[in-house]
Amino acid sequence: MNIVVLVKQTFDTEEKIVLEGGAVSEDGVKFVINPYDEYAVEQGILMRDAAGAGKVTVLSAGPARAAEALRTALAMGADEAVLIDDSRIPADEYSVSRVLAAYLTGLAERGEAADVVLGGNFSVDNGAGQVAVRLAGLLGLPHVASVTKLEVSGGVATAHRDAEGDTEIVEVSLPALFTAQQGLNEPRYPSLPGIMKAKKKPFATIGLDDLGLTVEQIAAKTERISVSLPPARAAGKKLAGDAAAQAAELARLLREEAKVL
Ligand SMILES: Cc1cc2nc3c(=O)[nH]c(=O)nc-3n(C[C@H](O)[C@H](O)[C@H](O)COP(=O)(O)OP(=O)(O)OC[C@H]3O[C@@H](n4cnc5c(N)ncnc54)[C@H](O)[C@@H]3O)c2cc1C
């Protein structure tokens, strides 16, 4: 089974966001695999092993530092990595999905079409939740978003997805694209032998020219006008007195200050 996993490198969710010159500062920041993409990598490895054949290719469009995320995925057990690193690619969901689509189309033309494409539900930094779904649209693939269970048998996939507290079960024929939700699996940590092996696994770095794409074809559809932090939270108020006094004061504050009563 040929499996391609989309991997975006993101800020560690523990990092504090600092704005500098209208952009998020990357100074001293720790980057990780987008947590939802970790579930996707793990799922790819589990599905390859269950099939007993095939390979898992991890694919990212990003700057040179994104190679680190791909190396981690290789150390987890993916077989090959491809980094599309080209400063002419705009940070725009349409542009990125077009670039990824060009790579996957190239694979199909070489007779190595993906049977399954896995990605994350959304990225924990920009959080557009668009790239993977747009990619399915561009490739004409069926897709199921936010899956919590995925099984494949005889060219058909059965996916469970969260639907507002209920579970929706969707059956699609392969090839298809799925985005991972928390709970899909328990991503493994890279082992030391895994890290050593990863150093010898195929790792390709390519650009727009290798994909036969022009800058015009991937022109951004969106423009970021500004970035700002949410307003600082006002300090809380502690009410004093017995329960009756506190309840009366709370009612007064809700009526006179918050004006919600
Ligand atoms: C040269 C270059 C530099 C970049 N620099 C930055 C940067 O500094 N900061 C930054 O946040 N982004 C950067 N990107 C990535 C790009 O901006 C994002 O992919 C795009 O903004 C969409 O992200 P999102 O958060 O909206 O993804 P979402 O739509 O929320 O992501 C959903 C899922 O789609 C997949 N996906 C998303 N983006 C990618 C990707 N790039 N590659 C593979 N799979 C992906 C993942 O599986 C992800 O879980 C860069 C890209 C390139 C090519």
The ligand as an ORCA input file, in Angstrom:
! r2SCAN-3c Opt
* xyz 0 1
  C       9.080     28.043      1.850
  C       7.949     27.912      2.824
  C       8.019     28.577      4.040
  C       6.979     28.442      4.976
  N       7.084     29.081      6.166
  C       6.094     28.969      7.086
  C       6.164     29.631      8.336
  O       7.121     30.334      8.605
  N       5.142     29.463      9.232
  C       4.054     28.676      8.945
  O       3.140     28.534      9.780
  N       3.958     28.026      7.777
  C       4.957     28.149      6.838
  N       4.853     27.478      5.640
  C       3.736     26.567      5.443
  C       2.503     27.232      4.884
  O       2.418     28.559      5.220
  C       1.280     26.477      5.445
  O       1.316     25.203      4.907
  C      -0.030     27.126      5.066
  O      -0.083     28.396      5.687
  C      -1.211     26.311      5.535
  O      -1.131     26.128      6.892
  P      -2.432     25.971      7.778
  O      -1.947     26.206      9.149
  O      -3.504     26.825      7.255
  O      -2.780     24.426      7.559
  P      -4.149     23.639      7.779
  O      -4.959     23.794      6.562
  O      -4.739     23.957      9.105
  O      -3.505     22.180      7.822
  C      -4.280     20.977      7.734
  C      -3.379     19.835      7.405
  O      -2.869     19.998      6.088
  C      -1.527     19.522      6.028
  N      -0.619     20.638      5.741
  C      -0.803     21.958      6.000
  N       0.249     22.666      5.584
  C       1.141     21.770      5.078
  C       2.420     21.885      4.510
  N       3.026     23.070      4.400
  N       3.043     20.772      4.072
  C       2.440     19.556      4.187
  N       1.234     19.396      4.720
  C       0.581     20.480      5.151
  C      -1.202     18.937      7.400
  O      -1.501     17.559      7.413
  C      -2.148     19.714      8.313
  O      -2.427     19.048      9.510
  C       5.853     27.614      4.685
  C       5.781     26.971      3.445
  C       6.811     27.107      2.525
  C       6.715     26.378      1.242
*
